Structures are given as structure tokens and as C-alpha cells.
Amino acid sequence: MKVFVAGATGAIGKRLLPQLVDAGHEVVAMTRHQDMAGTIYDLGAVPVIGDGLDRASTVAAVVRAQPDVVVHQMTGLAGVTDYRRWDDAFALTNRLRVEGTDNLLEGARAAGAHRFVAQSFGNWNYERSGGPVKTEADPLDPEPPATMRRTLAAIRHLEHAVVYEASLDGIALRYGNLHGPGTSFASDGEMTRQVSHRRLPIIGDGAGVWSFVHVDDAAAATVAAIEWGAPGVYNVVDDRPTAAADWLPQLADALGAKPPRHIPTWLGRLAAGEAGVSLFTRIRGASNAKAKRELGWTPRHALWHGALA
């Protein structure tokens, strides 16, 4: 098949292009930056220049490519560490999830594509009550922290627009927290640096459950969704959702760093805002059972701690 990938030079995109090429697909990859064209060529794809937030250039790029499948991997997540101003930190990503999604969908319809696969998220945005692990059938959070509301609204927009697009088979992949090359949990990533320098404390009881996924596994799930997934949403996470009180000390130990500090919830609220408190004390993890069952996907890095170490 011919596959059009927007966001081709991001953390997942760089791992996705070679997997698509190896699977025998013809790949056209969009980037905003002319100087990334050579990287895309090296990854086995044909580069095109376009800005996902510019309707005309995006639609034109997709129509010229005439793809069978359009893949949306556009984000602006690099260097996001400000928990207190969550929606502000995610402002570019939120625009890409709303305007970028709408632009790509218009291009896909005009080009006659039959499938659309988009990057979503599945962890902090699930309802923060009930059991520790959520499935795709569980509701998203009806009352997120105030500073996360715009980000959750953008996720809802993306998923609804993609899954309910009548002219396409739409799939939204709810990736967990990414680790591996090019992510904040890479050896040179921002989260890793914070843990190494003992700047990321456990807030309160640390009961917030995190789900992780390696970028190579996220890319593999995307290939599966491109080739045979039924329309809908899928959690793409590893096999072990883990509370912050457990994963933070394990990561510190793997890095040879001192154990993380513990701070009370009231202090965490001052330091990291309501979003930070929620991440470390209240969020639920995600189940990958549906993706395993219906996409035929199994993460190679089934347990986050081994891969992070």
C-alpha cells in the first residue's frame, strides 16, 4: 500500500518509516523542515514539505501523494516538563490534534484514501476512579484537573473526528508514555535527567498508575493498524502498568542515581500544580488486551523497566 505519514521525523515517526518500508509499503513522509528531507530519504521514504497547521499545504501534499492510508503522528511534545501549566505546554500539540487532524482528514477524503490512523493518548486521561487499569470501553475523565481540560478536549476531538469519519476506516491509537530513542525517557531525555539529578519526587502516596510503551512497539502497533485493524480506539501500552511509587525508584536505581525524594501532596501541589498531583497520586493505567487481540500485536518490550534500564 501507499502510506502517507505526517509527523515523520518525531520520536515514533523515525521508527515507523523503516518498519513500513520493511513491510513492503511505499511511504511518503511530510515534514515542515526542508533540512529533514535527507533524514526521510535515509529512512527509506519520499519526503514532501508541508505544515500540518496550514490547510492548503497539507491538503495539497496528501492529494499529490494519492495514498491508500494517511497516518497522523504530528505533535509538539519535545521538552514538555511544566506540569503547572499543562495546557500551555501542550498548546501546539493540541492545535495539531484539532486543526492538524481536520486538515489531514480533508486531504485524505480528497485523495480517496480508505484508512486513517492517528496518534492519541491513553493514561492520565482516563476517569480517575474504579480499578487501577482501564480499557478502551472505560470513559475518559469527565472532571480532569482544570489545567488539563484543553488538552483532553483536543484528544476527544481527534478521536471523534477520526473514528466517526464516514468515508474512512478511522483508528486512534492511545499510546502510553513513550520511552526509547528520541523521548523524554531516553538516556539523554528530560525525564531521565530529572530522575538522575533527583529532581523528580514521589508526590503523596505515589499511587498514580503509569502505562509505558517503547517507541519501536508503538511503531509496530501502528503498522498493524495500517494493515488490518478494525476502526476504533486501541490502547498501545506494555504489559505492566506501574504506580509512580514503584517505577520512579526502579528507574533511579537503573540509572545509578539516589532514590527519589518523597514530598507531601500539599507541597507537590505548590511545585507541580493539580496536574502533577493527579499524575502521581490519582491516574489509572491502561490495558493492552484489545490491541493484542484485534491487531495481532505484542510488545517486544513487554515490561517497561527492562527497556528503560
Secondary structure, 3 states (H helix, E strand, C coil): CEEEEECCCCHHHHHHHHHHHHCCCEEEEEECCHHHHHHHHHCCCEEEECCCCCHHHHHHHHHHHCCCEEEECCCCCCCCCCCCCHHHHCHHHHHHHHHHHHHHHHHHHHHCCCEEEEEEECCCCECCCCCCEECCCCCECCCCCHHHHHHHHHHHHHHHHHHCCCCCEEEEEEECEEECCCCCCCCCCHHHHHHHCCCCCEECCCCCEECEEEHHHHHHHHHHHHHCCCCEEEEECCCCCEEHHHHHHHHHHHCCCCCCCEECHHHHHHHHHHHHHHHHHCCCEECCHHHHHHHCCCCCCCCHHHHHC
